[in-house]
């Protein structure tokens, strides 16, 4: 069963951001009113993307009722659209200190892009579709059916890591450990050896009753979300499941952990913020409700170092929320639903959608209207 027919993966969703009195803010307003659609007919939605402009031939021009822009909000700007993939982008990675951008797609290819010109320098036929792609140090990892391909960008060494059963939809690195979540519900762990440039199978974490759709790490714990609607908390040292969380009513699509807080999203149209005050007594501090299923989350700081949460929805939009208030500060529009959001260096970030389009964005240092 293709989990991405119902949800997403983002490789490397853990942004770095901090909170000030976030716990108190979430507790004061655990469930703010949800704006339901009015029953009376609505005027044209000026925040909706013009489908004719998107295809290159809107004849109304400035008189068009709909939006002729790929985004709303003045804190960021689009730098480039990289076209080449034919199907859904499953992962985007810009290795640290490197000027080449890597991407993997369900079209069965991986591409390398020049970070300055945006041109595709190389593409590789993987022989099967990519389910995920992440980077760590000198390595690029591509999750595929029954295998993880490990590519060393310095030595060109290529390894095939065996162990997963079915497609690998999610991967993450914690210390010297690589974790991969697979279609059969298992999570495979390998331990890396820098001396020998090798990976040794360390453990197989079993417990989910559906495909593992997302992973996050923090505080010596691994968090996994699944098609079985649960989140499992694992001790990284012992590989034991220490808690199962069952707050969502549909597929858990994305997880982000930061400063003790766990953000989770689902096709049940909610984003939850959880916190464990003592031990593993996780409590939902806040539930953010939307009209559409949530596909992926990504946390990062803007150019002013303010924390922002990116949330992709299955209506082909990405919304940006200031934290911890969850006030909307902008939107990104796409031809198809965005499946990958990835933070980059130097105020860059990237989005990849189901049409195969990869977009490069940049935070503005001094957004319009800011003092």
TORFIDO-308001 format. One record per residue (C-alpha): residue number from 0; residue in three letters; z, x, y. Coordinates in nm, 3 decimals, padded with zeros to 5 digits. Last residue first. Layout:
# residues N
<papa seq="NUM" type="ALA" w="Z" u="X" v="Y"/>
...
***
This chain:
# residues 371
<papa seq="370" type="UNK" w="01.182" u="01.094" v="04.859"/>
<papa seq="369" type="UNK" w="00.975" u="00.914" v="04.601"/>
<papa seq="368" type="UNK" w="00.703" u="00.674" v="04.719"/>
<papa seq="367" type="UNK" w="00.427" u="00.848" v="04.534"/>
<papa seq="366" type="UNK" w="00.555" u="01.060" v="04.247"/>
<papa seq="365" type="UNK" w="00.651" u="01.419" v="04.334"/>
<papa seq="364" type="UNK" w="00.623" u="01.645" v="04.030"/>
<papa seq="363" type="UNK" w="00.370" u="01.420" v="03.860"/>
<papa seq="362" type="UNK" w="00.403" u="01.392" v="03.482"/>
<papa seq="361" type="UNK" w="00.088" u="01.479" v="03.291"/>
<papa seq="360" type="UNK" w="-00.128" u="01.291" v="03.042"/>
<papa seq="359" type="UNK" w="-00.376" u="01.395" v="02.770"/>
<papa seq="358" type="UNK" w="-00.544" u="01.116" v="02.573"/>
<papa seq="357" type="UNK" w="-00.663" u="01.124" v="02.211"/>
<papa seq="356" type="UNK" w="-00.908" u="00.848" v="02.109"/>
<papa seq="355" type="UNK" w="-00.948" u="00.775" v="01.738"/>
<papa seq="354" type="UNK" w="-00.980" u="00.398" v="01.780"/>
<papa seq="353" type="UNK" w="-00.629" u="00.351" v="01.642"/>
<papa seq="352" type="UNK" w="-00.470" u="00.537" v="01.932"/>
<papa seq="351" type="UNK" w="-00.341" u="00.882" v="02.019"/>
<papa seq="350" type="UNK" w="-00.114" u="00.960" v="02.313"/>
<papa seq="349" type="UNK" w="-00.020" u="01.296" v="02.462"/>
<papa seq="348" type="UNK" w="00.239" u="01.441" v="02.698"/>
<papa seq="347" type="UNK" w="00.234" u="01.723" v="02.951"/>
<papa seq="346" type="UNK" w="00.514" u="01.817" v="03.191"/>
<papa seq="345" type="UNK" w="00.467" u="02.191" v="03.127"/>
<papa seq="344" type="UNK" w="00.508" u="02.164" v="02.749"/>
<papa seq="343" type="UNK" w="00.416" u="01.866" v="02.529"/>
<papa seq="342" type="UNK" w="00.578" u="01.538" v="02.423"/>
<papa seq="341" type="UNK" w="00.395" u="01.331" v="02.163"/>
<papa seq="340" type="UNK" w="00.310" u="00.962" v="02.140"/>
<papa seq="339" type="UNK" w="00.121" u="00.854" v="01.828"/>
<papa seq="338" type="UNK" w="00.011" u="00.513" v="01.699"/>
<papa seq="337" type="UNK" w="-00.128" u="00.363" v="02.020"/>
<papa seq="336" type="UNK" w="-00.289" u="00.025" v="01.952"/>
<papa seq="335" type="UNK" w="-00.658" u="00.003" v="02.032"/>
<papa seq="334" type="UNK" w="-00.868" u="00.052" v="02.344"/>
<papa seq="333" type="UNK" w="-00.562" u="00.176" v="02.530"/>
<papa seq="332" type="UNK" w="-00.336" u="00.088" v="02.819"/>
<papa seq="331" type="UNK" w="-00.038" u="00.285" v="02.951"/>
<papa seq="330" type="UNK" w="00.238" u="00.111" v="03.140"/>
<papa seq="329" type="UNK" w="00.493" u="00.201" v="03.405"/>
<papa seq="328" type="UNK" w="00.852" u="00.199" v="03.528"/>
<papa seq="327" type="UNK" w="01.014" u="-00.074" v="03.317"/>
<papa seq="326" type="UNK" w="01.391" u="-00.095" v="03.357"/>
<papa seq="325" type="UNK" w="01.560" u="-00.013" v="03.025"/>
<papa seq="324" type="UNK" w="01.880" u="00.076" v="03.221"/>
<papa seq="323" type="UNK" w="01.977" u="00.378" v="03.008"/>
<papa seq="322" type="UNK" w="01.717" u="00.500" v="03.052"/>
<papa seq="321" type="UNK" w="01.401" u="00.432" v="03.248"/>
<papa seq="320" type="UNK" w="01.142" u="00.249" v="03.041"/>
<papa seq="319" type="UNK" w="00.775" u="00.332" v="02.990"/>
<papa seq="318" type="UNK" w="00.554" u="00.074" v="02.824"/>
<papa seq="317" type="UNK" w="00.266" u="00.155" v="02.591"/>
<papa seq="316" type="UNK" w="-00.002" u="-00.110" v="02.549"/>
<papa seq="315" type="UNK" w="-00.255" u="-00.206" v="02.279"/>
<papa seq="314" type="UNK" w="-00.089" u="-00.545" v="02.202"/>
<papa seq="313" type="UNK" w="00.072" u="-00.383" v="01.895"/>
<papa seq="312" type="UNK" w="00.333" u="-00.220" v="02.111"/>
<papa seq="311" type="UNK" w="00.408" u="00.142" v="02.196"/>
<papa seq="310" type="UNK" w="00.743" u="00.227" v="02.352"/>
<papa seq="309" type="UNK" w="00.801" u="00.538" v="02.565"/>
<papa seq="308" type="UNK" w="01.164" u="00.603" v="02.663"/>
<papa seq="307" type="UNK" w="01.230" u="00.794" v="02.984"/>
<papa seq="306" type="UNK" w="01.517" u="01.024" v="03.081"/>
<papa seq="305" type="UNK" w="01.509" u="01.167" v="03.435"/>
<papa seq="304" type="UNK" w="01.431" u="01.538" v="03.454"/>
<papa seq="303" type="UNK" w="01.244" u="01.488" v="03.787"/>
<papa seq="302" type="UNK" w="00.914" u="01.573" v="03.612"/>
<papa seq="301" type="UNK" w="00.993" u="01.310" v="03.347"/>
<papa seq="300" type="UNK" w="01.227" u="01.371" v="03.056"/>
<papa seq="299" type="UNK" w="01.131" u="01.267" v="02.703"/>
<papa seq="298" type="UNK" w="01.184" u="01.001" v="02.439"/>
<papa seq="297" type="UNK" w="00.916" u="00.872" v="02.205"/>
<papa seq="296" type="UNK" w="00.901" u="00.539" v="02.024"/>
<papa seq="295" type="UNK" w="00.640" u="00.390" v="01.792"/>
<papa seq="294" type="UNK" w="00.495" u="00.062" v="01.671"/>
<papa seq="293" type="UNK" w="00.695" u="-00.219" v="01.834"/>
<papa seq="292" type="UNK" w="00.588" u="-00.572" v="01.743"/>
<papa seq="291" type="UNK" w="00.505" u="-00.797" v="02.035"/>
<papa seq="290" type="UNK" w="00.691" u="-01.049" v="02.251"/>
<papa seq="289" type="UNK" w="00.968" u="-00.805" v="02.335"/>
<papa seq="288" type="UNK" w="01.344" u="-00.782" v="02.284"/>
<papa seq="287" type="UNK" w="01.574" u="-00.493" v="02.370"/>
<papa seq="286" type="UNK" w="01.892" u="-00.494" v="02.163"/>
<papa seq="285" type="UNK" w="02.192" u="-00.298" v="02.290"/>
<papa seq="284" type="UNK" w="02.509" u="-00.141" v="02.156"/>
<papa seq="283" type="UNK" w="02.433" u="-00.192" v="01.787"/>
<papa seq="282" type="UNK" w="02.729" u="-00.031" v="01.607"/>
<papa seq="281" type="UNK" w="02.728" u="00.247" v="01.349"/>
<papa seq="280" type="UNK" w="03.057" u="00.298" v="01.171"/>
<papa seq="279" type="UNK" w="02.955" u="00.629" v="01.014"/>
<papa seq="278" type="UNK" w="03.254" u="00.833" v="01.132"/>
<papa seq="277" type="UNK" w="03.395" u="00.692" v="01.452"/>
<papa seq="276" type="UNK" w="03.207" u="00.582" v="01.763"/>
<papa seq="275" type="UNK" w="02.876" u="00.556" v="01.580"/>
<papa seq="274" type="UNK" w="02.606" u="00.447" v="01.825"/>
<papa seq="273" type="UNK" w="02.298" u="00.228" v="01.792"/>
<papa seq="272" type="UNK" w="02.030" u="00.131" v="02.042"/>
<papa seq="271" type="UNK" w="01.789" u="-00.129" v="01.904"/>
<papa seq="270" type="UNK" w="01.427" u="-00.194" v="01.992"/>
<papa seq="269" type="UNK" w="01.300" u="-00.536" v="01.894"/>
<papa seq="268" type="UNK" w="00.974" u="-00.717" v="01.818"/>
<papa seq="267" type="UNK" w="01.044" u="-00.769" v="01.443"/>
<papa seq="266" type="UNK" w="00.771" u="-00.507" v="01.388"/>
<papa seq="265" type="UNK" w="01.052" u="-00.258" v="01.434"/>
<papa seq="264" type="UNK" w="01.207" u="00.000" v="01.660"/>
<papa seq="263" type="UNK" w="01.513" u="00.223" v="01.631"/>
<papa seq="262" type="UNK" w="01.701" u="00.428" v="01.889"/>
<papa seq="261" type="UNK" w="01.998" u="00.631" v="01.761"/>
<papa seq="260" type="UNK" w="02.257" u="00.760" v="02.004"/>
<papa seq="259" type="UNK" w="02.470" u="01.066" v="01.929"/>
<papa seq="258" type="UNK" w="02.320" u="01.279" v="02.203"/>
<papa seq="257" type="UNK" w="01.963" u="01.186" v="02.107"/>
<papa seq="256" type="UNK" w="01.807" u="01.037" v="01.795"/>
<papa seq="255" type="UNK" w="01.467" u="00.866" v="01.796"/>
<papa seq="254" type="UNK" w="01.344" u="00.640" v="01.515"/>
<papa seq="253" type="UNK" w="01.017" u="00.452" v="01.460"/>
<papa seq="252" type="UNK" w="00.857" u="00.172" v="01.258"/>
<papa seq="251" type="UNK" w="01.141" u="-00.004" v="01.078"/>
<papa seq="250" type="UNK" w="00.951" u="-00.279" v="00.899"/>
<papa seq="249" type="UNK" w="01.091" u="-00.630" v="00.954"/>
<papa seq="248" type="UNK" w="01.419" u="-00.815" v="01.016"/>
<papa seq="247" type="UNK" w="01.609" u="-00.515" v="01.153"/>
<papa seq="246" type="UNK" w="01.986" u="-00.464" v="01.138"/>
<papa seq="245" type="UNK" w="02.024" u="-00.328" v="00.785"/>
<papa seq="244" type="UNK" w="02.185" u="00.015" v="00.820"/>
<papa seq="243" type="UNK" w="02.255" u="00.219" v="00.504"/>
<papa seq="242" type="UNK" w="02.514" u="00.496" v="00.526"/>
<papa seq="241" type="UNK" w="02.611" u="00.826" v="00.362"/>
<papa seq="240" type="UNK" w="02.295" u="00.901" v="00.164"/>
<papa seq="239" type="UNK" w="02.346" u="01.245" v="00.006"/>
<papa seq="238" type="UNK" w="02.124" u="01.547" v="00.073"/>
<papa seq="237" type="UNK" w="02.442" u="01.764" v="00.070"/>
<papa seq="236" type="UNK" w="02.378" u="01.973" v="00.382"/>
<papa seq="235" type="UNK" w="02.149" u="01.725" v="00.560"/>
<papa seq="234" type="UNK" w="02.389" u="01.433" v="00.514"/>
<papa seq="233" type="UNK" w="02.165" u="01.128" v="00.504"/>
<papa seq="232" type="UNK" w="02.162" u="00.806" v="00.710"/>
<papa seq="231" type="UNK" w="01.935" u="00.529" v="00.585"/>
<papa seq="230" type="UNK" w="01.762" u="00.274" v="00.804"/>
<papa seq="229" type="UNK" w="01.655" u="-00.052" v="00.644"/>
<papa seq="228" type="UNK" w="01.362" u="-00.295" v="00.671"/>
<papa seq="227" type="UNK" w="01.227" u="-00.213" v="00.318"/>
<papa seq="226" type="UNK" w="00.916" u="-00.075" v="00.489"/>
<papa seq="225" type="UNK" w="01.134" u="00.218" v="00.581"/>
<papa seq="224" type="UNK" w="01.331" u="00.413" v="00.838"/>
<papa seq="223" type="UNK" w="01.495" u="00.748" v="00.770"/>
<papa seq="222" type="UNK" w="01.771" u="00.928" v="00.957"/>
<papa seq="221" type="UNK" w="01.869" u="01.286" v="00.868"/>
<papa seq="220" type="UNK" w="02.212" u="01.406" v="00.974"/>
<papa seq="219" type="UNK" w="02.351" u="01.740" v="01.088"/>
<papa seq="218" type="UNK" w="02.420" u="01.595" v="01.435"/>
<papa seq="217" type="UNK" w="02.057" u="01.488" v="01.478"/>
<papa seq="216" type="UNK" w="01.738" u="01.427" v="01.283"/>
<papa seq="215" type="UNK" w="01.467" u="01.158" v="01.287"/>
<papa seq="214" type="UNK" w="01.228" u="01.016" v="01.029"/>
<papa seq="213" type="UNK" w="00.973" u="00.733" v="01.014"/>
<papa seq="212" type="UNK" w="00.773" u="00.511" v="00.774"/>
<papa seq="211" type="UNK" w="00.934" u="00.579" v="00.436"/>
<papa seq="210" type="UNK" w="00.753" u="00.346" v="00.195"/>
<papa seq="209" type="UNK" w="00.964" u="00.079" v="00.032"/>
<papa seq="208" type="UNK" w="01.273" u="00.047" v="-00.185"/>
<papa seq="207" type="UNK" w="01.452" u="00.334" v="-00.013"/>
<papa seq="206" type="UNK" w="01.711" u="00.525" v="-00.215"/>
<papa seq="205" type="UNK" w="01.587" u="00.864" v="-00.330"/>
<papa seq="204" type="UNK" w="01.617" u="01.202" v="-00.161"/>
<papa seq="203" type="UNK" w="01.432" u="01.474" v="-00.348"/>
<papa seq="202" type="UNK" w="01.573" u="01.822" v="-00.297"/>
<papa seq="201" type="UNK" w="01.508" u="02.189" v="-00.227"/>
<papa seq="200" type="UNK" w="01.143" u="02.261" v="-00.311"/>
<papa seq="199" type="UNK" w="01.080" u="02.616" v="-00.191"/>
<papa seq="198" type="UNK" w="00.854" u="02.694" v="00.102"/>
<papa seq="197" type="UNK" w="00.681" u="03.028" v="00.162"/>
<papa seq="196" type="UNK" w="00.608" u="03.274" v="00.441"/>
<papa seq="195" type="UNK" w="00.786" u="03.546" v="00.240"/>
<papa seq="194" type="UNK" w="01.040" u="03.667" v="00.494"/>
<papa seq="193" type="UNK" w="01.044" u="03.345" v="00.695"/>
<papa seq="192" type="UNK" w="01.153" u="03.144" v="00.390"/>
<papa seq="191" type="UNK" w="01.137" u="02.768" v="00.438"/>
<papa seq="190" type="UNK" w="01.345" u="02.516" v="00.244"/>
<papa seq="189" type="UNK" w="01.160" u="02.208" v="00.125"/>
<papa seq="188" type="UNK" w="01.286" u="01.848" v="00.128"/>
<papa seq="187" type="UNK" w="01.108" u="01.545" v="-00.022"/>
<papa seq="186" type="UNK" w="01.193" u="01.192" v="00.088"/>
<papa seq="185" type="UNK" w="01.120" u="00.909" v="-00.155"/>
<papa seq="184" type="UNK" w="01.017" u="00.553" v="-00.073"/>
<papa seq="183" type="UNK" w="00.701" u="00.556" v="-00.288"/>
<papa seq="182" type="UNK" w="00.478" u="00.600" v="00.018"/>
<papa seq="181" type="UNK" w="00.635" u="00.925" v="00.126"/>
<papa seq="180" type="UNK" w="00.880" u="01.072" v="00.375"/>
<papa seq="179" type="UNK" w="00.855" u="01.448" v="00.428"/>
<papa seq="178" type="UNK" w="01.145" u="01.676" v="00.524"/>
<papa seq="177" type="UNK" w="01.105" u="02.044" v="00.616"/>
<papa seq="176" type="UNK" w="01.425" u="02.248" v="00.616"/>
<papa seq="175" type="UNK" w="01.493" u="02.580" v="00.792"/>
<papa seq="174" type="UNK" w="01.670" u="02.411" v="01.082"/>
<papa seq="173" type="UNK" w="01.570" u="02.045" v="01.075"/>
<papa seq="172" type="UNK" w="01.194" u="01.980" v="01.061"/>
<papa seq="171" type="UNK" w="01.035" u="01.635" v="01.051"/>
<papa seq="170" type="UNK" w="00.769" u="01.450" v="00.856"/>
<papa seq="169" type="UNK" w="00.653" u="01.089" v="00.828"/>
<papa seq="168" type="UNK" w="00.372" u="00.895" v="00.659"/>
<papa seq="167" type="UNK" w="00.313" u="01.107" v="00.350"/>
<papa seq="166" type="UNK" w="00.078" u="00.906" v="00.125"/>
<papa seq="165" type="UNK" w="00.172" u="00.866" v="-00.238"/>
<papa seq="164" type="UNK" w="00.434" u="01.053" v="-00.436"/>
<papa seq="163" type="UNK" w="00.556" u="01.361" v="-00.251"/>
<papa seq="162" type="UNK" w="00.628" u="01.679" v="-00.453"/>
<papa seq="161" type="UNK" w="00.366" u="01.942" v="-00.384"/>
<papa seq="160" type="UNK" w="00.340" u="02.169" v="-00.081"/>
<papa seq="159" type="UNK" w="-00.015" u="02.299" v="-00.044"/>
<papa seq="158" type="UNK" w="-00.022" u="02.628" v="00.147"/>
<papa seq="157" type="UNK" w="-00.271" u="02.770" v="00.398"/>
<papa seq="156" type="UNK" w="-00.233" u="03.116" v="00.553"/>
<papa seq="155" type="UNK" w="-00.441" u="03.153" v="00.870"/>
<papa seq="154" type="UNK" w="-00.206" u="03.439" v="00.973"/>
<papa seq="153" type="UNK" w="-00.107" u="03.321" v="01.318"/>
<papa seq="152" type="UNK" w="-00.178" u="02.945" v="01.289"/>
<papa seq="151" type="UNK" w="00.009" u="02.917" v="00.959"/>
<papa seq="150" type="UNK" w="-00.116" u="02.594" v="00.797"/>
<papa seq="149" type="UNK" w="00.108" u="02.386" v="00.566"/>
<papa seq="148" type="UNK" w="-00.068" u="02.101" v="00.385"/>
<papa seq="147" type="UNK" w="00.175" u="01.839" v="00.257"/>
<papa seq="146" type="UNK" w="00.080" u="01.674" v="-00.071"/>
<papa seq="145" type="UNK" w="00.073" u="01.353" v="-00.276"/>
<papa seq="144" type="UNK" w="-00.158" u="01.173" v="-00.029"/>
<papa seq="143" type="UNK" w="-00.152" u="01.357" v="00.302"/>
<papa seq="142" type="UNK" w="00.101" u="01.493" v="00.551"/>
<papa seq="141" type="UNK" w="-00.034" u="01.775" v="00.768"/>
<papa seq="140" type="UNK" w="00.207" u="02.051" v="00.871"/>
<papa seq="139" type="UNK" w="00.120" u="02.303" v="01.143"/>
<papa seq="138" type="UNK" w="00.322" u="02.623" v="01.124"/>
<papa seq="137" type="UNK" w="00.380" u="02.911" v="01.367"/>
<papa seq="136" type="UNK" w="00.697" u="02.756" v="01.506"/>
<papa seq="135" type="UNK" w="00.714" u="02.390" v="01.405"/>
<papa seq="134" type="UNK" w="00.420" u="02.151" v="01.422"/>
<papa seq="133" type="UNK" w="00.363" u="01.791" v="01.315"/>
<papa seq="132" type="UNK" w="00.091" u="01.582" v="01.149"/>
<papa seq="131" type="UNK" w="00.106" u="01.246" v="00.971"/>
<papa seq="130" type="UNK" w="-00.084" u="01.024" v="00.727"/>
<papa seq="129" type="UNK" w="-00.399" u="01.235" v="00.715"/>
<papa seq="128" type="UNK" w="-00.689" u="01.082" v="00.525"/>
<papa seq="127" type="UNK" w="-00.847" u="01.262" v="00.232"/>
<papa seq="126" type="UNK" w="-01.079" u="01.559" v="00.176"/>
<papa seq="125" type="UNK" w="-00.928" u="01.742" v="00.472"/>
<papa seq="124" type="UNK" w="-01.260" u="01.797" v="00.648"/>
<papa seq="123" type="UNK" w="-01.170" u="02.048" v="00.914"/>
<papa seq="122" type="UNK" w="-01.269" u="02.043" v="01.278"/>
<papa seq="121" type="UNK" w="-01.303" u="02.331" v="01.519"/>
<papa seq="120" type="UNK" w="-01.322" u="02.405" v="01.888"/>
<papa seq="119" type="UNK" w="-01.317" u="02.047" v="02.019"/>
<papa seq="118" type="UNK" w="-01.346" u="02.074" v="02.396"/>
<papa seq="117" type="UNK" w="-01.055" u="01.981" v="02.619"/>
<papa seq="116" type="UNK" w="-01.138" u="02.265" v="02.858"/>
<papa seq="115" type="UNK" w="-00.795" u="02.425" v="02.899"/>
<papa seq="114" type="UNK" w="-00.607" u="02.330" v="02.581"/>
<papa seq="113" type="UNK" w="-00.912" u="02.391" v="02.363"/>
<papa seq="112" type="UNK" w="-00.896" u="02.135" v="02.083"/>
<papa seq="111" type="UNK" w="-00.842" u="02.184" v="01.709"/>
<papa seq="110" type="UNK" w="-00.932" u="01.892" v="01.486"/>
<papa seq="109" type="UNK" w="-00.807" u="01.762" v="01.151"/>
<papa seq="108" type="UNK" w="-01.027" u="01.529" v="00.949"/>
<papa seq="107" type="UNK" w="-00.993" u="01.253" v="00.691"/>
<papa seq="106" type="UNK" w="-01.078" u="00.962" v="00.922"/>
<papa seq="105" type="UNK" w="-00.707" u="00.876" v="00.899"/>
<papa seq="104" type="UNK" w="-00.658" u="01.135" v="01.169"/>
<papa seq="103" type="UNK" w="-00.497" u="01.469" v="01.243"/>
<papa seq="102" type="UNK" w="-00.472" u="01.646" v="01.577"/>
<papa seq="101" type="UNK" w="-00.407" u="02.003" v="01.690"/>
<papa seq="100" type="UNK" w="-00.403" u="02.132" v="02.050"/>
<papa seq="99" type="UNK" w="-00.473" u="02.499" v="02.114"/>
<papa seq="98" type="UNK" w="-00.311" u="02.693" v="02.396"/>
<papa seq="97" type="UNK" w="-00.015" u="02.825" v="02.193"/>
<papa seq="96" type="UNK" w="00.327" u="02.930" v="02.317"/>
<papa seq="95" type="UNK" w="00.492" u="02.648" v="02.123"/>
<papa seq="94" type="UNK" w="00.248" u="02.466" v="01.896"/>
<papa seq="93" type="UNK" w="00.072" u="02.165" v="02.056"/>
<papa seq="92" type="UNK" w="00.075" u="01.887" v="01.797"/>
<papa seq="91" type="UNK" w="-00.077" u="01.540" v="01.768"/>
<papa seq="90" type="UNK" w="-00.044" u="01.317" v="01.460"/>
<papa seq="89" type="UNK" w="-00.184" u="01.008" v="01.295"/>
<papa seq="88" type="UNK" w="-00.483" u="00.934" v="01.522"/>
<papa seq="87" type="UNK" w="-00.654" u="00.624" v="01.383"/>
<papa seq="86" type="UNK" w="-01.026" u="00.641" v="01.305"/>
<papa seq="85" type="UNK" w="-01.345" u="00.809" v="01.422"/>
<papa seq="84" type="UNK" w="-01.199" u="01.125" v="01.571"/>
<papa seq="83" type="UNK" w="-01.418" u="01.293" v="01.830"/>
<papa seq="82" type="UNK" w="-01.311" u="01.191" v="02.179"/>
<papa seq="81" type="UNK" w="-01.060" u="01.375" v="02.393"/>
<papa seq="80" type="UNK" w="-00.965" u="01.175" v="02.702"/>
<papa seq="79" type="UNK" w="-00.844" u="01.388" v="02.990"/>
<papa seq="78" type="UNK" w="-00.589" u="01.438" v="03.268"/>
<papa seq="77" type="UNK" w="-00.426" u="01.095" v="03.300"/>
<papa seq="76" type="UNK" w="-00.156" u="01.072" v="03.565"/>
<papa seq="75" type="UNK" w="00.219" u="01.027" v="03.581"/>
<papa seq="74" type="UNK" w="00.491" u="00.895" v="03.812"/>
<papa seq="73" type="UNK" w="00.268" u="00.648" v="03.995"/>
<papa seq="72" type="UNK" w="00.278" u="00.355" v="03.754"/>
<papa seq="71" type="UNK" w="00.008" u="00.150" v="03.584"/>
<papa seq="70" type="UNK" w="-00.234" u="00.305" v="03.336"/>
<papa seq="69" type="UNK" w="-00.584" u="00.319" v="03.193"/>
<papa seq="68" type="UNK" w="-00.732" u="00.168" v="03.507"/>
<papa seq="67" type="UNK" w="-00.976" u="-00.108" v="03.602"/>
<papa seq="66" type="UNK" w="-00.726" u="-00.393" v="03.571"/>
<papa seq="65" type="UNK" w="-00.834" u="-00.754" v="03.575"/>
<papa seq="64" type="UNK" w="-00.932" u="-01.003" v="03.841"/>
<papa seq="63" type="UNK" w="-01.253" u="-00.818" v="03.918"/>
<papa seq="62" type="UNK" w="-01.347" u="-00.809" v="04.286"/>
<papa seq="61" type="UNK" w="-01.331" u="-00.429" v="04.297"/>
<papa seq="60" type="UNK" w="-01.621" u="-00.411" v="04.050"/>
<papa seq="59" type="UNK" w="-01.741" u="-00.754" v="03.937"/>
<papa seq="58" type="UNK" w="-02.022" u="-00.612" v="03.724"/>
<papa seq="57" type="UNK" w="-01.795" u="-00.467" v="03.453"/>
<papa seq="56" type="UNK" w="-02.012" u="-00.241" v="03.236"/>
<papa seq="55" type="UNK" w="-01.840" u="00.062" v="03.085"/>
<papa seq="54" type="UNK" w="-01.680" u="-00.070" v="02.766"/>
<papa seq="53" type="UNK" w="-01.332" u="-00.055" v="02.922"/>
<papa seq="52" type="UNK" w="-01.470" u="-00.209" v="03.240"/>
<papa seq="51" type="UNK" w="-01.587" u="-00.509" v="03.033"/>
<papa seq="50" type="UNK" w="-01.254" u="-00.540" v="02.853"/>
<papa seq="49" type="UNK" w="-01.065" u="-00.548" v="03.182"/>
<papa seq="48" type="UNK" w="-00.709" u="-00.431" v="03.110"/>
<papa seq="47" type="UNK" w="-00.435" u="-00.684" v="03.177"/>
<papa seq="46" type="UNK" w="-00.187" u="-00.623" v="03.458"/>
<papa seq="45" type="UNK" w="-00.373" u="-00.866" v="03.685"/>
<papa seq="44" type="UNK" w="-00.302" u="-01.144" v="03.437"/>
<papa seq="43" type="UNK" w="-00.526" u="-01.432" v="03.548"/>
<papa seq="42" type="UNK" w="-00.321" u="-01.736" v="03.651"/>
<papa seq="41" type="UNK" w="-00.091" u="-01.891" v="03.391"/>
<papa seq="40" type="UNK" w="-00.102" u="-02.249" v="03.264"/>
<papa seq="39" type="UNK" w="00.243" u="-02.413" v="03.256"/>
<papa seq="38" type="UNK" w="00.473" u="-02.355" v="02.956"/>
<papa seq="37" type="UNK" w="00.612" u="-02.037" v="03.100"/>
<papa seq="36" type="UNK" w="00.631" u="-01.730" v="02.872"/>
<papa seq="35" type="UNK" w="00.981" u="-01.623" v="02.783"/>
<papa seq="34" type="UNK" w="01.166" u="-01.362" v="02.983"/>
<papa seq="33" type="UNK" w="01.444" u="-01.240" v="02.758"/>
<papa seq="32" type="UNK" w="01.791" u="-01.259" v="02.909"/>
<papa seq="31" type="UNK" w="01.996" u="-00.941" v="02.862"/>
<papa seq="30" type="UNK" w="02.156" u="-00.880" v="02.521"/>
<papa seq="29" type="UNK" w="02.416" u="-00.603" v="02.510"/>
<papa seq="28" type="UNK" w="02.479" u="-00.593" v="02.885"/>
<papa seq="27" type="UNK" w="02.818" u="-00.436" v="02.946"/>
<papa seq="26" type="UNK" w="02.810" u="-00.249" v="02.614"/>
<papa seq="25" type="UNK" w="02.479" u="-00.077" v="02.691"/>
<papa seq="24" type="UNK" w="02.605" u="00.034" v="03.031"/>
<papa seq="23" type="UNK" w="02.938" u="00.158" v="02.894"/>
<papa seq="22" type="UNK" w="02.771" u="00.369" v="02.623"/>
<papa seq="21" type="UNK" w="02.516" u="00.504" v="02.868"/>
<papa seq="20" type="UNK" w="02.785" u="00.648" v="03.091"/>
<papa seq="19" type="UNK" w="02.535" u="00.914" v="03.193"/>
<papa seq="18" type="UNK" w="02.273" u="00.974" v="02.929"/>
<papa seq="17" type="UNK" w="02.065" u="01.272" v="02.821"/>
<papa seq="16" type="UNK" w="01.708" u="01.350" v="02.726"/>
<papa seq="15" type="UNK" w="01.524" u="01.559" v="02.471"/>
<papa seq="14" type="UNK" w="01.253" u="01.370" v="02.283"/>
<papa seq="13" type="UNK" w="01.263" u="01.319" v="01.907"/>
<papa seq="12" type="UNK" w="00.930" u="01.167" v="01.811"/>
<papa seq="11" type="UNK" w="00.791" u="01.465" v="01.623"/>
<papa seq="10" type="UNK" w="00.506" u="01.314" v="01.428"/>
<papa seq="9" type="UNK" w="00.452" u="00.978" v="01.511"/>
<papa seq="8" type="UNK" w="00.398" u="00.723" v="01.252"/>
<papa seq="7" type="UNK" w="00.277" u="00.370" v="01.272"/>
<papa seq="6" type="UNK" w="00.314" u="00.009" v="01.154"/>
<papa seq="5" type="UNK" w="00.157" u="-00.267" v="00.946"/>
<papa seq="4" type="UNK" w="-00.168" u="-00.120" v="00.817"/>
<papa seq="3" type="UNK" w="00.013" u="00.208" v="00.863"/>
<papa seq="2" type="UNK" w="00.218" u="00.128" v="00.554"/>
<papa seq="1" type="UNK" w="-00.093" u="00.143" v="00.343"/>
<papa seq="0" type="UNK" w="00.000" u="00.000" v="00.000"/>
***
